[in-house]
Amino acid sequence: MNDEKSGVEVAVVSGLSGAGRSTAAKCLEDLGWFVVDNLPPELVSTMVELGAQARGVITKVAVVMDVRSRAFTDDLASVIKDLDARGYKPKVLFLEATDAVLIRRFESVRRGHPLQGDGRLSDGIAAERRMLMPLRDEADLVLDTTGLSVHQLRGKIEDAFGSESSARTRVTVLSFGYKYGLPMDADLVIDVRFLPNPFWIPELRDNTGLDSEVRNYVLSQEGAEDFLDRYQELLRLIGAGYHREGKRYLTLAVGCTGGKHRSVAMSEELAGRLASEDGMTVKVVHRDLGRE
């Protein structure tokens, strides 16, 4: 079986304890990888085969491995060779850092090293470094996280394992009605109740912001276009900042009184504008549309 037939990409993430494996795993999940942490080496090939049989549901499998597994280095080396022979061509990421940084990280969380035993923290780090040296030498990508922030590490992993679409900030524009309560998951909230309410116009009352008559009425009101222009520029700045900080999900809540007219029309218009921005994918959800 080759990787074209299986349609599954495989990555193996390993490295020194405290060097950033958990951050790497979370980043890969955000990039759309199916991540399995600390799977026994003898089960890795089975996991990948199951992914290949999922008929496109799972297309990227990442296995995070560390020295907690028995016979770690020998078994993992065999697994990598087996996957390679099957045509999966696994990409191996190895994370490391200097002893001083690793010691500081362990001390900051007040945890011992998995190989420390009754010895010192530095003894566990040295033993692990020796144990993993063969794997490091065979890795496709070695990342030294000594001087990297969490966000910088995420950026390097995105460059290595992400696609253009997976690295985009995913924006959900959510319309809602204030009388039904604020959305609990909103990152930003926009209040469009400063615009005249179509509810008080008899011929528009039974329509919604999805209807052209209501949309045209709302967008033609004084301040509507200026508001959209300026908020789009603000979101461009916020989106770029979120991207730099590694935040890949943004929920923008747009509210009016009942969530039927103004918020719906403004959400649709704002989403259409954001969809044209670089680095964003946008979807619209109307939470309270259809309520009485």
C-alpha positions in Angstrom: 0.0 0.0 0.0 1.4 3.4 -0.8 0.4 6.7 0.7 -1.5 7.8 -2.5 -3.7 4.8 -2.3 -4.2 5.0 1.5 -4.8 8.7 1.4 -3.4 9.0 5.0 -0.5 11.2 6.1 1.4 9.9 9.1 3.5 11.9 11.6 5.4 10.7 14.6 6.1 13.3 17.3 8.7 12.6 20.0 11.5 14.2 21.8 12.7 15.2 25.3 10.2 15.5 28.1 9.4 19.1 28.7 10.5 20.1 25.1 6.9 20.9 23.9 5.2 17.6 22.8 1.9 18.6 24.3 1.9 21.9 22.5 2.8 20.2 19.3 -0.1 17.7 19.7 -2.6 20.5 20.3 -1.3 22.4 17.3 -1.6 19.3 15.1 -5.2 18.8 16.3 -6.0 22.4 15.3 -4.5 21.7 11.9 -6.9 18.8 11.4 -4.7 15.9 12.4 -6.1 12.9 14.3 -3.7 12.8 17.3 -3.0 9.8 19.5 -0.9 10.4 22.6 1.4 7.7 24.1 0.1 4.8 22.0 2.2 1.7 22.6 4.6 1.3 19.6 3.2 -2.1 18.6 -0.3 -0.5 18.1 0.8 2.4 15.9 0.6 0.4 12.6 -2.8 -0.9 13.5 -4.0 2.7 14.3 -2.8 3.9 10.9 -4.4 1.0 9.1 -7.7 1.8 10.8 -7.4 5.4 9.6 -6.7 4.3 6.1 -9.9 2.2 6.2 -12.0 5.2 7.3 -12.7 6.2 3.7 -11.5 9.7 3.9 -12.8 10.5 7.4 -9.3 10.4 8.8 -6.6 11.6 6.4 -3.9 12.7 8.8 -2.7 10.6 11.8 -0.1 11.9 14.3 1.2 9.7 17.0 2.9 11.3 20.0 5.4 9.0 21.7 7.7 9.3 24.8 9.9 7.2 27.0 6.9 6.1 29.2 6.5 3.2 26.6 8.6 0.2 27.4 11.4 -0.7 24.9 10.6 2.7 23.5 13.5 3.3 21.1 13.8 -0.2 19.6 10.0 -0.7 19.2 9.5 2.8 17.7 12.3 2.4 15.3 10.7 -0.9 14.1 7.3 0.7 13.8 8.7 3.6 11.7 10.4 1.1 9.4 7.2 -1.0 9.1 5.1 2.1 8.2 7.7 3.1 5.6 7.6 -0.4 4.1 3.8 -0.2 3.9 4.1 3.1 1.9 3.0 5.6 4.5 6.3 7.4 4.7 5.9 8.8 8.2 7.3 12.2 9.0 9.2 12.2 12.3 9.3 15.4 14.4 11.8 15.5 17.3 11.6 18.2 19.9 14.5 19.1 22.2 15.8 21.9 24.4 18.9 22.6 26.5 19.3 21.0 29.9 19.0 24.4 31.7 15.7 25.2 30.0 14.2 21.7 30.6 15.2 21.9 34.3 13.5 25.3 34.6 10.3 24.0 32.9 10.1 21.0 35.2 10.7 23.1 38.3 8.1 25.6 37.2 5.4 22.8 37.3 7.0 21.0 40.2 7.1 17.7 38.4 9.8 15.0 38.3 11.3 13.6 35.2 9.9 10.2 34.1 13.5 8.7 34.1 14.7 10.5 37.2 14.0 7.7 39.7 15.8 8.4 43.0 18.3 10.6 41.2 18.4 14.2 40.3 16.3 15.9 37.7 19.5 16.4 35.6 20.2 12.7 35.7 16.8 11.9 34.2 17.3 14.4 31.4 20.7 13.0 30.6 19.4 9.4 30.5 16.5 10.4 28.2 18.8 12.3 25.9 21.1 9.3 25.5 18.1 7.0 24.9 16.6 9.2 22.2 19.8 10.0 20.4 19.2 7.4 17.7 15.7 8.6 17.0 16.9 12.2 16.9 19.5 11.3 14.3 16.8 9.7 12.1 14.2 12.5 12.5 12.9 14.4 9.5 12.6 17.6 11.5 14.4 18.5 14.8 13.0 21.6 16.6 15.0 23.1 19.4 12.4 24.9 21.6 15.0 26.5 23.9 14.3 30.0 22.8 10.8 29.6 21.4 7.6 30.9 22.9 4.5 28.7 22.6 3.3 30.8 19.7 6.6 30.6 17.9 6.6 26.8 18.3 3.1 26.6 16.9 4.2 28.7 13.9 7.0 26.3 13.1 4.7 23.3 13.3 2.1 25.0 11.1 4.8 25.6 8.5 5.9 22.0 8.6 2.6 20.2 8.9 -0.2 22.6 8.0 -1.8 23.4 4.7 -2.8 26.9 3.6 -6.5 26.2 4.6 -5.7 24.6 7.9 -3.6 27.5 9.1 -6.5 30.0 8.6 -8.4 31.6 11.4 -11.9 30.1 11.5 -14.5 32.8 12.1 -18.1 32.1 13.1 -20.4 35.1 12.7 -23.3 34.4 15.1 -26.5 36.5 15.0 -28.5 36.5 18.2 -31.3 38.3 20.1 -30.5 40.1 23.3 -33.8 39.2 24.8 -32.7 35.5 24.6 -29.4 36.2 26.3 -25.8 36.6 25.3 -24.0 33.7 23.5 -21.7 32.1 26.1 -19.0 31.3 23.6 -18.7 34.7 22.0 -15.2 36.2 21.7 -16.5 39.5 20.5 -20.0 41.0 20.7 -21.4 43.6 18.3 -24.6 45.5 19.2 -26.5 46.7 16.1 -29.5 48.0 18.0 -28.5 51.5 17.1 -30.1 50.8 13.7 -33.9 51.3 13.2 -35.8 48.1 13.8 -37.7 46.7 10.8 -40.1 45.0 13.2 -42.0 48.3 13.4 -42.6 48.4 9.7 -45.7 46.2 9.0 -44.6 45.0 5.6 -41.2 43.9 6.9 -42.2 42.5 10.3 -42.8 39.0 9.2 -39.7 38.8 7.0 -36.1 38.2 8.3 -32.7 39.6 7.6 -32.2 36.9 5.0 -34.9 38.6 2.8 -33.6 41.2 0.4 -36.3 43.8 1.5 -35.1 43.7 5.1 -31.4 43.5 4.1 -31.7 46.6 1.9 -33.6 48.5 4.6 -31.0 47.7 7.3 -28.0 48.4 5.1 -29.4 51.7 3.8 -29.8 53.2 7.3 -27.5 56.0 8.3 -24.3 54.6 9.9 -24.7 51.0 8.7 -22.1 51.1 6.0 -19.7 53.2 8.0 -20.1 50.7 10.9 -19.3 47.7 8.6 -16.3 49.4 7.0 -14.7 50.3 10.4 -15.5 47.0 12.0 -14.1 45.1 9.1 -10.9 47.0 9.5 -10.9 46.3 13.2 -11.4 42.6 12.6 -8.6 42.6 10.1 -6.3 43.8 12.9 -7.7 41.4 15.5 -7.6 38.5 13.1 -3.9 39.1 12.4 -3.2 39.3 16.1 -5.1 36.1 16.8 -3.1 34.4 14.1 0.2 35.5 15.5 -0.9 34.3 18.9 -1.9 30.9 17.6 -5.6 31.4 18.1 -7.4 29.7 15.2 -11.1 30.1 16.3 -13.0 33.3 16.6 -16.7 33.6 17.4 -18.2 37.1 16.5 -21.7 37.6 18.0 -23.9 40.2 16.3 -27.0 41.1 18.4 -30.2 43.0 18.0 -33.4 42.8 20.1 -34.9 39.6 18.8 -32.2 38.2 16.5 -34.5 38.2 13.4 -33.9 41.3 11.4 -30.9 43.6 12.0 -28.4 41.2 13.4 -29.2 38.6 10.7 -28.7 41.2 7.9 -25.6 42.7 9.4 -24.1 39.2 10.1 -24.6 38.1 6.5 -23.0 41.3 5.2 -20.1 41.2 7.6 -19.4 37.5 6.9 -19.4 38.2 3.2 -16.8 40.9 3.7 -14.6 38.8 6.0 -14.7 35.8 3.6 -12.6 37.9 1.2 -9.9 38.5 3.8 -6.6 36.6 3.6 -6.2 34.0 6.3 -9.8 33.6 7.3 -12.6 31.0 6.6 -16.0 32.2 7.6 -19.4 30.6 8.4 -22.6 32.2 9.6 -25.0 30.9 12.3 -28.3 32.5 13.2 -29.0 31.4 16.7 -32.4 32.9 17.2 -33.9 33.0 13.7 -37.3 31.3 13.8 -38.1 32.1 17.4 -41.3 33.8 18.2 
